[in-house]
Amino acid sequence: MKRVILHSDMNACYASIETKLNPHLKGVPIAVVGNPQNRHGIILAKSEEAKRMGVKTGEAIWQAQAKCPGIRLVPPHYGEYLKHSKMARNLYYEYTNQVEPFGLDECYLDVTGSTHLFGGGENIAKEIRKRMKEEIGISVSIGVSFCKIFAKLGSDMKKPDAITIINEENFKDKVWPLEVCEMVGIGKATKRKLNKIGVFSLGDLACAPVGTLKNLLGVNGVYLWQYANALDIRQVVDRDHKQTIESIGNSCTCKRDLYTNEEVFNIMQELSFSVSKRLREAKLEAGGVEIFVRNNELQSFNFASHLQMPTQSSIIVVKKAIEVFKEKYNWSFPVRAVGIRAINLRNEGLGKQMDVFLNHEKFQKNEDVDTALYNIRKKYGEKSITFAALKQDIGLPSDITEIVTLPARHYNM
């Protein structure tokens, strides 16, 4: 049986939800922006009206205002975005249990086994598109295809509020003329490398010698060649699928530059509370710690180190983090952003190999203190107890979120 894969993308998701919450913004160019006081003064999302004026996600607010003088700026409401994302997934689950989120606003759906109930892929896409507008108040663009990569390309081809079908008969006509950067997984650096060997379109990629691509890009070159040739066999995961957690991290851009190790430590301590909490909730222990640092010249660094014994303790995690920072960071410039990630994760309760160089009594005390902190915070709230040094204004932004992906890793242990 041929697979039927949908990719549903909520159009201008953040901006559309803001417009739904405030109907006065309908038809007006708007941008969801970070808080300039927390030095997050960039465009997080924009409406279709703003997009037509050239406003781009990630640019500074002043750049957007120069392009679109009448643009309305609104703060983000992450709770509402999560709420609408869950509403959309619940609607998708009415058609299939194979729903794979791709960020808050996008999902893959494998409806192969549902076509005998709801009709073909195009018919299911039409129903979803109609119901999303009527029941959730958000428009979607949907790609319908026989593999994930082309379903994603289809949803990107026509926006907003559209359906695009890419099948085995028309994919060469629809997909191959596109620039290579239109495919997920091909960023600016990969595009430059491909262009240097004469690969400009997805058709060029499909017809290129696979050995040449492997030499140029490694195994990723083979995958890209397969995708361009419609050989994407990746499955859409089941709703009960639980992805293996490889790391747990948190980061923030500070409200002001940091000039001392003590200031950096205070930020790291707050971030480590979140990391420790999520380790405990996931029943995992950290075997190592990675830190991320960005200075006020916007240069970024990642450093990592092993822990002597696996732990969930924020006290032990932050102690190792500041040790790594002091050893690795060159104070040529003040620090603008800081992050901590727990790495080398394993399930809790597996026992621990004793380390003869570790003060086990002190280690256990730190674990016990941190467990007590966690239990008190869980019962009475996160502000119910903390360290005295963190009661002052340490430069942590007020809108920090826990679900954060740190920048790509480039570090040495």
Backbone hydrogen bonds in HBPLUS format (Angstrom, degrees):
<---DONOR---> <-ACCEPTOR-->    atom                        ^
c    i                          cat <-CA-CA->   ^        H-A-AA   ^      H-
h    n   atom  resd res      DA  || num        DHA   H-A  angle D-A-AA Bond
n    s   type  num  typ     dist DA aas  dist angle  dist       angle   num
A0111-VAL N   A0004-VAL O   2.96 MM 107  5.63 148.0  2.06 164.0 172.1     1
A0005-ILE N   A0145-SER O   2.76 MM 140  5.29 171.9  1.77 153.4 154.7     2
A0145-SER N   A0005-ILE O   2.88 MM 140  5.29 165.9  1.90 157.7 162.2     3
A0006-LEU N   A0109-LEU O   2.74 MM 103  4.96 167.5  1.76 153.5 158.0     4
A0109-LEU N   A0006-LEU O   2.79 MM 103  4.96 154.8  1.86 143.9 146.1     5
A0007-HIS N   A0143-GLY O   2.90 MM 136  5.10 144.2  2.03 142.8 150.3     6
A0143-GLY N   A0007-HIS O   2.94 MM 136  5.10 157.0  1.99 139.5 145.3     7
A0008-SER N   A0107-CYS O   2.89 MM  99  5.42 156.7  1.95 163.7 164.6     8
A0107-CYS N   A0008-SER O   3.01 MM  99  5.42 148.1  2.12 146.3 155.9     9
A0009-ASP N   A0141-SER O   2.91 MM 132  5.30 160.5  1.95 152.7 159.3    10
A0141-SER N   A0009-ASP O   2.92 MM 132  5.30 158.0  1.97 147.0 151.7    11
A0010-MET N   A0105-ASP O   2.89 MM  95  5.24 173.3  1.89 158.4 160.5    12
A0011-ASN N   A0139-SER O   2.97 MM 128  5.82 154.9  2.03 140.4 148.3    13
A0016-SER N   A0012-ALA O   2.69 MM   4  5.69 159.1  1.73 165.9 171.7    14
A0017-ILE N   A0013-CYS O   2.96 MM   4  6.17 156.9  2.01 155.7 161.3    15
A0018-GLU N   A0014-TYR O   2.98 MM   4  6.27 157.5  2.03 149.7 156.2    16
A0019-THR N   A0015-ALA O   2.95 MM   4  6.19 151.2  2.04 144.8 152.6    17
A0020-LYS N   A0016-SER O   2.94 MM   4  6.19 147.6  2.04 141.0 150.2    18
A0021-LEU N   A0017-ILE O   2.90 MM   4  6.18 153.8  1.96 149.5 156.3    19
A0022-ASN N   A0018-GLU O   2.92 MM   4  6.09 141.3  2.08 140.6 151.3    20
A0025-LEU N   A0022-ASN O   2.95 MM   3  5.93 171.8  1.95 133.9 136.6    21
A0026-LYS N   A0023-PRO O   3.05 MM   3  5.39 166.2  2.07 113.7 118.0    22
A0028-VAL N   A0025-LEU O   3.07 MM   3  5.37 160.6  2.11 132.0 132.5    23
A0072-ARG N   A0029-PRO O   2.90 MM  43  6.29 164.6  1.92 150.6 154.2    24
A0047-SER N   A0030-ILE O   3.05 MM  17  5.52 157.0  2.10 155.4 153.0    25
A0031-ALA N   A0072-ARG O   2.85 MM  41  6.25 148.0  1.95 165.1 168.1    26
A0074-VAL N   A0031-ALA O   2.96 MM  43  6.26 163.9  1.99 159.0 161.7    27
A0032-VAL N   A0045-ALA O   2.84 MM  13  5.10 151.8  1.92 134.8 144.3    28
A0044-LEU N   A0032-VAL O   2.75 MM  12  5.46 154.7  1.81 156.1 163.2    29
A0045-ALA N   A0032-VAL O   3.29 MM  13  5.10 146.4  2.41 138.3 138.3    30
A0033-VAL N   A0074-VAL O   2.95 MM  41  6.12 158.4  2.00 155.4 162.2    31
A0034-GLY N   A0042-ILE O   3.18 MM   8  5.70 156.6  2.24 153.3 160.4    32
A0038-ASN N   A0035-ASN O   2.97 MM   3  5.39 140.0  2.14 109.8 120.8    33
A0040-HIS N   A0035-ASN O   2.97 MM   5  5.05 165.3  1.99 135.3 134.5    34
A0039-ARG N   A0036-PRO O   2.86 MM   3  4.58 156.6  1.92 103.0 107.4    35
A0042-ILE N   A0040-HIS O   2.76 MM   2  5.72 139.8  1.92 107.7  96.0    36
A0061-ILE N   A0041-GLY O   3.26 MM  20  5.96 151.0  2.35 142.5 138.6    37
A0043-ILE N   A0059-GLU O   2.87 MM  16  5.65 154.3  1.94 160.2 168.4    38
A0058-GLY N   A0043-ILE O   2.75 MM  15  5.08 163.2  1.78 142.2 148.2    39
A0051-LYS N   A0047-SER O   2.88 MM   4  6.16 154.0  1.95 149.9 158.4    40
A0052-ARG N   A0048-GLU O   2.98 MM   4  6.21 152.0  2.06 147.8 153.6    41
A0053-MET N   A0050-ALA O   3.01 MM   3  5.12 138.6  2.18  98.9 111.2    42
A0055-VAL N   A0050-ALA O   3.18 MM   5  5.58 159.8  2.22 149.3 143.1    43
A0054-GLY N   A0051-LYS O   2.94 MM   3  5.18 160.1  1.98 110.6 114.8    44
A0059-GLU N   A0056-LYS O   3.41 MM   3  5.99 167.8  2.43 129.4 130.7    45
A0063-GLN N   A0060-ALA O   3.08 MM   3  5.32 128.1  2.36 101.4 114.7    46
A0064-ALA N   A0060-ALA O   3.20 MM   4  6.62 155.9  2.26 151.5 157.8    47
A0065-GLN N   A0061-ILE O   2.93 MM   4  6.23 158.6  1.97 155.8 162.2    48
A0066-ALA N   A0062-TRP O   3.02 MM   4  6.15 142.0  2.17 135.9 145.3    49
A0067-LYS N   A0063-GLN O   3.19 MM   4  6.48 149.1  2.30 143.1 150.4    50
A0068-CYS N   A0064-ALA O   2.85 MM   4  5.99 150.9  1.93 148.1 157.4    51
A0071-ILE N   A0068-CYS O   3.02 MM   3  5.54 160.3  2.06 131.0 130.3    52
A0080-GLU N   A0077-HIS O   3.03 MM   3  5.59 125.4  2.34 111.8 124.0    53
A0081-TYR N   A0077-HIS O   3.22 MM   4  6.61 151.9  2.30 146.6 155.0    54
A0082-LEU N   A0078-TYR O   2.95 MM   4  6.21 163.3  1.98 156.5 159.5    55
A0083-LYS N   A0079-GLY O   2.99 MM   4  6.15 155.3  2.05 142.0 149.4    56
A0084-HIS N   A0080-GLU O   2.94 MM   4  6.15 162.9  1.97 151.5 154.6    57
A0085-SER N   A0081-TYR O   2.94 MM   4  6.09 149.4  2.04 143.6 152.7    58
A0086-LYS N   A0082-LEU O   3.01 MM   4  6.26 156.9  2.07 150.0 154.8    59
A0087-MET N   A0083-LYS O   3.02 MM   4  6.30 151.1  2.10 143.5 152.1    60
A0088-ALA N   A0084-HIS O   2.96 MM   4  6.16 155.5  2.02 145.8 151.4    61
A0089-ARG N   A0085-SER O   3.07 MM   4  6.35 159.6  2.11 146.0 151.3    62
A0090-ASN N   A0086-LYS O   2.95 MM   4  6.15 159.3  1.99 149.2 154.6    63
A0091-LEU N   A0087-MET O   3.13 MM   4  6.40 146.7  2.24 141.3 149.7    64
A0091-LEU N   A0088-ALA O   3.13 MM   3  5.15 120.8  2.50  94.4 109.0    65
A0092-TYR N   A0088-ALA O   2.97 MM   4  6.34 156.8  2.03 150.0 156.5    66
A0093-TYR N   A0089-ARG O   2.86 MM   4  6.13 150.7  1.95 151.7 159.9    67
A0094-GLU N   A0091-LEU O   3.11 MM   3  5.48 153.6  2.18 107.3 115.4    68
A0095-TYR N   A0092-TYR O   2.88 MM   3  5.61 164.8  1.91 122.1 127.3    69
A0096-THR N   A0092-TYR O   3.31 MM   4  6.65 141.4  2.47 142.7 153.4    70
A0239-ARG N   A0097-ASN O   2.78 MM 142  5.52 132.6  2.00 153.7 166.7    71
A0110-ASP N   A0098-GLN O   3.11 MM  12  5.51 159.3  2.15 150.2 156.4    72
A0100-GLU N   A0108-TYR O   2.90 MM   8  5.04 161.8  1.93 143.2 149.3    73
A0108-TYR N   A0100-GLU O   2.89 MM   8  5.04 164.9  1.91 141.6 143.9    74
A0102-PHE N   A0106-GLU O   2.77 MM   4  4.99 164.7  1.79 138.6 134.2    75
A0114-SER N   A0111-VAL O   2.93 MM   3  5.03 156.5  1.98 108.4 116.0    76
A0117-LEU N   A0114-SER O   2.93 MM   3  5.35 149.0  2.03 111.1 121.0    77
A0118-PHE N   A0114-SER O   2.99 MM   4  6.22 160.2  2.03 159.7 166.0    78
A0119-GLY N   A0115-THR O   2.79 MM   4  4.58 136.1  1.98 130.6 133.4    79
A0124-ILE N   A0120-GLY O   3.04 MM   4  6.36 159.1  2.08 155.2 161.4    80
A0125-ALA N   A0121-GLY O   2.91 MM   4  6.10 158.1  1.96 148.2 154.7    81
A0126-LYS N   A0122-GLU O   2.94 MM   4  6.19 151.9  2.02 146.1 153.5    82
A0127-GLU N   A0123-ASN O   3.03 MM   4  6.33 156.4  2.09 146.8 152.7    83
A0128-ILE N   A0124-ILE O   2.95 MM   4  6.20 167.2  1.96 155.5 158.6    84
A0129-ARG N   A0125-ALA O   2.89 MM   4  6.01 165.9  1.91 150.0 154.5    85
A0130-LYS N   A0126-LYS O   2.99 MM   4  6.13 159.4  2.03 146.3 151.5    86
A0131-ARG N   A0127-GLU O   2.86 MM   4  6.05 168.7  1.87 156.5 159.7    87
A0132-MET N   A0128-ILE O   2.84 MM   4  5.90 159.1  1.88 154.7 159.9    88
A0134-GLU N   A0130-LYS O   3.08 MM   4  6.32 163.2  2.11 150.1 155.3    89
A0135-GLU N   A0131-ARG O   2.72 MM   4  5.51 168.1  1.73 152.5 156.6    90
A0136-ILE N   A0132-MET O   3.09 MM   4  5.13 142.8  2.23 118.8 129.5    91
A0137-GLY N   A0132-MET O   2.89 MM   5  6.21 119.1  2.27 143.0 158.2    92
A0138-ILE N   A0132-MET O   3.27 MM   6  5.74 160.9  2.31 129.2 127.3    93
A0142-ILE N   A0162-ALA O   2.86 MM  20  6.38 156.4  1.92 156.4 162.7    94
A0164-THR N   A0142-ILE O   2.97 MM  22  6.44 157.8  2.02 159.5 165.8    95
A0144-VAL N   A0164-THR O   2.85 MM  20  6.18 158.3  1.89 162.0 165.6    96
A0166-ILE N   A0144-VAL O   2.86 MM  22  6.17 168.1  1.87 169.4 172.8    97
A0151-ALA N   A0147-CYS O   3.12 MM   4  6.29 147.8  2.23 146.3 155.9    98
A0152-LYS N   A0148-LYS O   3.00 MM   4  6.23 160.1  2.04 156.8 160.7    99
A0153-LEU N   A0149-ILE O   3.13 MM   4  6.36 156.9  2.18 137.4 143.9   100
A0154-GLY N   A0150-PHE O   2.85 MM   4  5.98 151.4  1.93 140.7 148.6   101
A0155-SER N   A0151-ALA O   3.11 MM   4  6.43 153.3  2.18 147.3 152.8   102
A0156-ASP N   A0152-LYS O   3.29 MM   4  6.55 139.4  2.46 142.1 152.5   103
A0156-ASP N   A0153-LEU O   3.17 MM   3  5.21 130.6  2.43  95.6 108.9   104
A0157-MET N   A0153-LEU O   3.12 MM   4  6.30 126.8  2.42 141.6 155.4   105
A0157-MET N   A0154-GLY O   3.17 MM   3  5.18 140.2  2.34  97.6 108.6   106
A0171-PHE N   A0167-ASN O   3.05 MM   4  5.74 132.0  2.29 158.0 163.9   107
A0173-ASP N   A0170-ASN O   3.07 MM   3  5.39 122.0  2.42 105.7 119.9   108
A0174-LYS N   A0170-ASN O   2.98 MM   4  6.19 154.9  2.04 157.2 165.3   109
A0175-VAL N   A0171-PHE O   2.69 MM   4  5.32 160.4  1.72 143.9 150.9   110
A0178-LEU N   A0175-VAL O   3.01 MM   3  5.67 156.8  2.07 123.4 130.5   111
A0203-GLY N   A0176-TRP O   2.86 MM  27  3.97 137.8  2.04 132.9 119.4   112
A0202-LEU N   A0178-LEU O   2.80 MM  24  5.75 148.8  1.90 162.4 168.2   113
A0182-GLU N   A0179-GLU O   3.00 MM   3  5.67 165.9  2.02 120.6 125.1   114
A0180-VAL N   A0200-PHE O   3.05 MM  20  5.89 153.2  2.12 139.6 137.1   115
A0183-MET N   A0180-VAL O   3.19 MM   3  5.99 168.3  2.21 121.7 124.9   116
A0186-ILE N   A0183-MET O   3.21 MM   3  5.95 150.1  2.30 143.7 142.8   117
A0191-LYS N   A0187-GLY O   2.88 MM   4  5.99 156.5  1.94 150.4 158.0   118
A0192-ARG N   A0188-LYS O   2.98 MM   4  6.20 157.8  2.03 148.9 154.0   119
A0193-LYS N   A0189-ALA O   3.13 MM   4  6.45 158.1  2.18 146.3 151.8   120
A0194-LEU N   A0190-THR O   2.95 MM   4  6.20 160.5  1.99 152.4 157.7   121
A0195-ASN N   A0191-LYS O   2.81 MM   4  6.00 163.0  1.84 155.1 160.3   122
A0196-LYS N   A0192-ARG O   3.07 MM   4  6.25 146.5  2.19 143.3 151.3   123
A0197-ILE N   A0194-LEU O   3.09 MM   3  5.50 143.1  2.23 107.3 117.2   124
A0199-VAL N   A0194-LEU O   2.93 MM   5  5.04 159.4  1.97 144.0 137.9   125
A0198-GLY N   A0195-ASN O   3.00 MM   3  4.97 160.8  2.04 108.5 110.8   126
A0205-LEU N   A0201-SER O   3.05 MM   4  6.41 152.3  2.13 142.5 150.2   127
A0206-ALA N   A0202-LEU O   2.93 MM   4  6.13 153.6  2.00 140.5 147.1   128
A0207-CYS N   A0203-GLY O   3.06 MM   4  6.25 146.1  2.18 145.6 153.9   129
A0208-ALA N   A0204-ASP O   3.00 MM   4  6.01 115.6  2.43 140.5 155.4   130
A0208-ALA N   A0205-LEU O   3.35 MM   3  5.22 152.6  2.43  97.2 105.0   131
A0212-THR N   A0209-PRO O   3.03 MM   3  5.37 124.9  2.34 105.2 118.6   132
A0213-LEU N   A0209-PRO O   3.22 MM   4  6.64 156.3  2.28 152.3 158.8   133
A0214-LYS N   A0210-VAL O   2.94 MM   4  6.19 149.8  2.04 144.7 153.2   134
A0215-ASN N   A0211-GLY O   2.98 MM   4  6.20 156.5  2.04 145.0 150.9   135
A0216-LEU N   A0212-THR O   3.01 MM   4  6.20 143.8  2.15 140.5 150.6   136
A0217-LEU N   A0213-LEU O   2.80 MM   4  5.85 165.8  1.82 153.0 156.4   137
A0218-GLY N   A0214-LYS O   2.68 MM   4  4.43 134.6  1.88 129.5 133.7   138
A0221-GLY N   A0218-GLY O   2.99 MM   3  5.57 140.8  2.15 113.0 122.5   139
A0222-VAL N   A0219-VAL O   3.06 MM   3  5.21 126.3  2.36  99.2 112.6   140
A0223-TYR N   A0219-VAL O   3.15 MM   4  6.57 157.5  2.20 150.0 155.8   141
A0224-LEU N   A0220-ASN O   2.96 MM   4  6.21 163.1  1.99 151.8 155.8   142
A0225-TRP N   A0221-GLY O   3.07 MM   4  6.21 153.3  2.14 139.4 146.4   143
A0226-GLN N   A0222-VAL O   2.94 MM   4  6.23 157.4  1.99 150.0 156.2   144
A0227-TYR N   A0223-TYR O   2.87 MM   4  6.17 161.0  1.91 154.9 160.0   145
A0228-ALA N   A0224-LEU O   3.01 MM   4  6.20 164.9  2.03 149.9 153.3   146
A0229-ASN N   A0225-TRP O   3.12 MM   4  6.29 137.0  2.31 139.9 151.0   147
A0229-ASN N   A0226-GLN O   3.12 MM   3  5.12 129.0  2.39  95.2 108.9   148
A0231-LEU N   A0226-GLN O   2.80 MM   5  4.85 162.8  1.83 151.9 148.0   149
A0230-ALA N   A0227-TYR O   3.08 MM   3  5.20 155.8  2.14 115.3 114.3   150
A0241-HIS N   A0238-ASP O   2.99 MM   3  5.22 162.2  2.02 111.7 116.9   151
A0248-ILE N   A0342-ALA O   3.13 MM  94  5.20 153.9  2.21 139.2 147.2   152
A0342-ALA N   A0248-ILE O   2.72 MM  94  5.20 168.8  1.73 153.9 151.9   153
A0250-ASN N   A0340-ILE O   2.89 MM  90  5.66 152.9  1.97 158.3 166.9   154
A0340-ILE N   A0250-ASN O   2.90 MM  90  5.66 159.9  1.94 167.0 170.0   155
A0252-CYS N   A0338-VAL O   2.91 MM  86  5.76 152.7  1.99 158.5 166.9   156
A0338-VAL N   A0252-CYS O   3.03 MM  86  5.76 151.8  2.12 162.7 167.0   157
A0254-CYS N   A0336-ARG O   2.90 MM  82  5.85 155.2  1.97 157.7 165.6   158
A0255-LYS N   A0395-GLY O   2.76 MM 140  4.96 168.6  1.77 145.9 148.5   159
A0258-LEU N   A0335-VAL O   2.81 MM  77  4.92 161.6  1.84 143.4 149.8   160
A0335-VAL N   A0258-LEU O   2.95 MM  77  4.92 160.1  1.99 144.2 146.6   161
A0264-VAL N   A0260-THR O   3.19 MM   4  6.54 160.3  2.23 148.8 154.0   162
A0265-PHE N   A0261-ASN O   2.84 MM   4  6.04 155.3  1.90 148.4 155.8   163
A0266-ASN N   A0262-GLU O   3.03 MM   4  6.30 156.7  2.08 150.2 154.8   164
A0267-ILE N   A0263-GLU O   3.31 MM   4  6.63 159.4  2.36 146.7 151.0   165
A0268-MET N   A0264-VAL O   2.93 MM   4  6.18 165.3  1.95 153.8 158.5   166
A0269-GLN N   A0265-PHE O   2.80 MM   4  6.03 149.5  1.90 151.7 160.1   167
A0270-GLU N   A0266-ASN O   3.23 MM   4  6.52 160.0  2.27 146.2 149.8   168
A0271-LEU N   A0267-ILE O   3.02 MM   4  6.32 165.2  2.05 155.4 159.7   169
A0272-SER N   A0268-MET O   2.80 MM   4  5.93 149.8  1.89 146.4 155.2   170
A0273-PHE N   A0269-GLN O   3.18 MM   4  6.47 137.2  2.37 142.0 151.4   171
A0273-PHE N   A0270-GLU O   3.24 MM   3  5.35 133.8  2.46  97.5 109.2   172
A0275-VAL N   A0271-LEU O   3.13 MM   4  6.50 160.6  2.17 148.4 154.0   173
A0276-SER N   A0272-SER O   2.82 MM   4  5.90 167.0  1.84 151.0 154.3   174
A0277-LYS N   A0273-PHE O   2.97 MM   4  6.12 159.3  2.01 145.6 151.7   175
A0278-ARG N   A0274-SER O   3.05 MM   4  6.27 161.4  2.08 151.7 155.8   176
A0279-LEU N   A0275-VAL O   2.95 MM   4  6.18 146.0  2.07 146.0 156.0   177
A0280-ARG N   A0276-SER O   3.01 MM   4  6.28 161.6  2.05 153.1 156.8   178
A0281-GLU N   A0277-LYS O   2.98 MM   4  6.27 158.4  2.03 147.2 153.6   179
A0282-ALA N   A0278-ARG O   2.99 MM   4  6.03 144.8  2.12 137.2 145.9   180
A0284-LEU N   A0279-LEU O   2.91 MM   5  5.08 173.3  1.92 148.6 150.8   181
A0283-LYS N   A0280-ARG O   3.06 MM   3  4.87 152.8  2.14  97.7 106.1   182
A0348-GLU N   A0283-LYS O   3.07 MM  65  5.53 159.3  2.12 130.4 127.9   183
A0285-GLU N   A0346-ARG O   2.79 MM  61  5.44 152.6  1.87 158.7 166.6   184
A0346-ARG N   A0285-GLU O   3.05 MM  61  5.44 144.7  2.18 145.5 154.9   185
A0286-ALA N   A0311-THR O   2.79 MM  25  5.34 170.0  1.80 152.3 148.7   186
A0311-THR N   A0286-ALA O   3.05 MM  25  5.34 146.8  2.17 133.3 141.8   187
A0287-GLY N   A0343-ILE O   3.06 MM  56  6.17 146.0  2.17 154.1 162.4   188
A0287-GLY N   A0344-ASN O   3.09 MM  57  4.80 123.4  2.42 104.4 120.1   189
A0307-LEU N   A0287-GLY O   2.93 MM  20  5.40 169.6  1.94 132.4 129.5   190
A0288-GLY N   A0343-ILE O   3.10 MM  55  4.99 128.4  2.38 140.0 130.6   191
A0343-ILE N   A0288-GLY O   2.99 MM  55  4.99 169.5  2.00 128.3 131.2   192
A0289-VAL N   A0305-SER O   2.90 MM  16  5.59 161.9  1.93 165.7 170.9   193
A0305-SER N   A0289-VAL O   2.91 MM  16  5.59 149.5  2.01 152.5 162.5   194
A0290-GLU N   A0341-ARG O   2.84 MM  51  5.01 164.9  1.86 155.0 158.5   195
A0341-ARG N   A0290-GLU O   2.81 MM  51  5.01 153.6  1.88 152.8 153.5   196
A0291-ILE N   A0303-PHE O   2.74 MM  12  5.40 163.2  1.77 160.6 166.5   197
A0303-PHE N   A0291-ILE O   3.01 MM  12  5.40 158.4  2.06 148.6 155.5   198
A0292-PHE N   A0339-GLY O   2.93 MM  47  4.64 159.3  1.97 125.6 127.7   199
A0339-GLY N   A0292-PHE O   2.83 MM  47  4.64 135.4  2.03 144.0 140.5   200
A0293-VAL N   A0301-PHE O   2.88 MM   8  5.21 160.4  1.92 153.2 157.8   201
A0301-PHE N   A0293-VAL O   2.76 MM   8  5.21 148.4  1.85 154.3 164.1   202
A0294-ARG N   A0337-ALA O   2.96 MM  43  4.95 158.0  2.01 140.7 139.0   203
A0336-ARG N   A0294-ARG O   2.70 MM  42  5.59 161.5  1.73 149.7 156.0   204
A0337-ALA N   A0294-ARG O   3.03 MM  43  4.95 159.7  2.07 139.9 142.7   205
A0295-ASN N   A0299-GLN O   2.99 MM   4  5.56 154.6  2.06 153.5 156.3   206
A0298-LEU N   A0295-ASN O   2.90 MM   3  5.32 151.8  1.98 118.9 121.7   207
A0296-ASN N   A0334-PRO O   3.01 MM  38  5.84 141.7  2.16 149.7 150.5   208
A0317-VAL N   A0313-SER O   3.00 MM   4  6.17 162.1  2.04 147.3 153.0   209
A0318-VAL N   A0314-SER O   2.90 MM   4  5.93 166.9  1.91 146.0 149.6   210
A0319-LYS N   A0315-ILE O   3.10 MM   4  6.14 147.5  2.21 135.1 144.1   211
A0320-LYS N   A0316-ILE O   3.12 MM   4  6.35 161.1  2.16 148.5 152.1   212
A0321-ALA N   A0317-VAL O   2.92 MM   4  6.15 154.1  1.99 145.2 153.6   213
A0322-ILE N   A0318-VAL O   2.93 MM   4  6.09 163.9  1.96 151.9 153.6   214
A0323-GLU N   A0319-LYS O   3.13 MM   4  6.26 148.4  2.24 138.9 147.9   215
A0324-VAL N   A0320-LYS O   2.98 MM   4  6.25 159.0  2.03 151.3 155.9   216
A0325-PHE N   A0321-ALA O   2.94 MM   4  6.21 156.7  1.99 145.5 152.7   217
A0326-LYS N   A0322-ILE O   2.91 MM   4  6.03 169.4  1.92 149.8 151.8   218
A0327-GLU N   A0323-GLU O   3.07 MM   4  6.21 150.5  2.16 142.8 151.0   219
A0328-LYS N   A0324-VAL O   2.86 MM   4  5.92 156.8  1.92 152.7 158.6   220
A0329-TYR N   A0325-PHE O   2.83 MM   4  5.36 163.0  1.86 146.4 152.0   221
A0332-SER N   A0330-ASN O   2.66 MM   2  5.56 144.3  1.78 101.6  93.8   222
A0358-LEU N   A0355-ASP O   3.09 MM   3  5.43 167.2  2.11 116.4 119.4   223
A0363-PHE N   A0359-ASN O   2.94 MM   4  6.17 159.5  1.98 153.3 160.2   224
A0364-GLN N   A0360-HIS O   2.92 MM   4  6.05 162.9  1.95 148.0 151.4   225
A0365-LYS N   A0361-GLU O   3.06 MM   4  6.30 153.1  2.14 142.8 150.3   226
A0366-ASN N   A0362-LYS O   3.00 MM   4  6.26 159.2  2.05 151.9 156.6   227
A0367-GLU N   A0363-PHE O   3.06 MM   4  6.38 151.5  2.14 145.9 154.0   228
A0368-ASP N   A0364-GLN O   2.87 MM   4  6.12 156.9  1.92 149.7 156.1   229
A0369-VAL N   A0365-LYS O   2.88 MM   4  6.09 163.8  1.91 154.7 158.6   230
A0370-ASP N   A0366-ASN O   3.05 MM   4  6.11 160.6  2.09 141.3 147.0   231
A0371-THR N   A0367-GLU O   2.93 MM   4  6.11 151.7  2.01 144.9 152.8   232
A0372-ALA N   A0368-ASP O   3.03 MM   4  6.29 155.1  2.10 146.2 152.5   233
A0373-LEU N   A0369-VAL O   2.95 MM   4  6.28 157.2  2.00 149.8 156.2   234
A0374-TYR N   A0370-ASP O   2.90 MM   4  6.13 161.4  1.94 149.4 154.2   235
A0375-ASN N   A0371-THR O   2.98 MM   4  6.21 163.4  2.00 150.8 154.6   236
A0376-ILE N   A0372-ALA O   2.99 MM   4  6.18 161.3  2.02 152.8 157.6   237
A0377-ARG N   A0373-LEU O   2.95 MM   4  6.11 166.2  1.97 153.3 157.5   238
A0378-LYS N   A0374-TYR O   2.84 MM   4  5.97 151.7  1.92 147.7 156.3   239
A0379-LYS N   A0375-ASN O   3.07 MM   4  6.20 148.1  2.18 140.0 147.4   240
A0380-TYR N   A0376-ILE O   2.83 MM   4  5.89 167.1  1.84 157.3 161.2   241
A0381-GLY N   A0377-ARG O   2.79 MM   4  4.66 135.8  1.99 127.2 131.6   242
A0384-SER N   A0381-GLY O   3.10 MM   3  5.43 164.4  2.12 115.2 118.7   243
A0390-LEU N   A0387-PHE O   2.95 MM   3  5.55 150.7  2.04 116.6 125.4   244
A0391-LYS N   A0388-ALA O   3.06 MM   3  5.48 168.0  2.08 116.6 120.0   245
